[in-house]
Amino acid sequence: MTAHPNGHPTAHNGVDPATGDSDAYIDSFPVELLEDRYQVGHNALYNRLRGLGIKPFKVNRRAYIRAEELERLDRLHAHLQQGGTIQDFLAQEPNASKELSRNRTEIPVNLTHLISSVADAVAGAVVTSMRSTAGVIADAVVQRLSQLQTTSDPLEYLRTLEEAHRNGWILSTSEVAHLLRVAPRTITEHGELFEDSGFVFVRVGKKRGEVAWRVAKPGDLSPPERYQPMDPKTGYPQW
């Protein structure tokens, strides 16, 4: 073993860690001497080894590093003595610079692909949601327009009710609600009969699965059917 220029021993020949062949000699240096070589503690030394990606190999329970790894540690030590850091040392190494450059190129590409994929997924979900919402709005508009679609004569519904009364037509709840421009639920909440627009609507059974109504007038009702206004809150006659 020869002396290093700074007074420390240099790497010596040892067993090839890859083959374990004692006849195959390579330059190696014992890890146990590195702390003294650089005058650093155990943790500081292994921080340097990890920073450079150096993994010691063992021969007969002793750990060694290769000559080229020792040279890198020597250069790192000189760099640290000048106030540098492990990170900027790695950036200055020719091979490491290429590796870092490659990694820095790949990362944005991968991130760009990821961002693009996420953006496409979000855009697809937004479009689907918008189409669904647009369909709901369109249905609501059509329904509302059909409800508002009337003739220019505001009394047309009264003529229809008069014709229903005269002909004895039986109207469903939805038909009565359409004529009176109210919700079907409002019609059924009145109970057995109610009055609106000068007509009396008497509940008479079912029509197409809905509550059916006969259109009458107050004077048409016999005494048992005499119309009594119903209180919509209680469901009982108001008198």
C-alpha positions, 0 to 999 in steps of 0.5 A: 500500500502506497501513501496518498499525496496528502499523507493517507494511504492509497487504494490497494489490490484486493479480491474482485467483489463481483466474482470473489476470485482471489486471483482477480485483483482490483484497486480497493480501499478499506472504508474503515480508513476513510474517516481518518483520511477525511477527518470526519465522523461516521455519519458525515462519511456515510452522508458522502457515500450516499450522496455519491451513490457509493455502495461499499462491498465486503471481503472477509467482513471488511468493507471496501470501495473501488479506486475510482470511487475513492478518487470521487470522494477525494474530489468531493472532500476538496470541494467541500473544503472550499465551501461547496455542497454535495449537490453542486459537486454532483452537478459539476461532474461530467457524467452526473451532469448528463444523468441530471440533464436526462432526468430533468428532461424526462420529468417534465415530459412525464408531468406533461403527459400526466397533466394532459391526461388529467386535463382530458379526463376533467374536460370529458367529465365537464362536457358530460356534465354540461350535456346532462345539465343542458338536457335537463334545462331544455326539458324544463324550458319545453315543459314551461313553454308548453304550459305557457302556450295559450291563445291570445284570448285569456278567457279561452280556458273558461270556454273550455270549462263551460263546454266540459260542464255542458257536455258532462265531460270528466277531466283528469287532475292534470287536465284541470291543473292545465286549465287553471294554470296550477300544479296538479298537487294543488288540485288534489289538496282541495279534497272532494270538491273545490271552486275556481273561476265560477265552476265547482269541481267534484271528485268522481273517481279515476281517469287514466290513473289520476283523480277525476273531476266533474265540472259543475256550477254552484246551482247544479249541486243537490243539497248533500253536494252543496259546495262548502269551501275547504280550508287547504291547511286543515282539509275541513269545510270553512263553515 
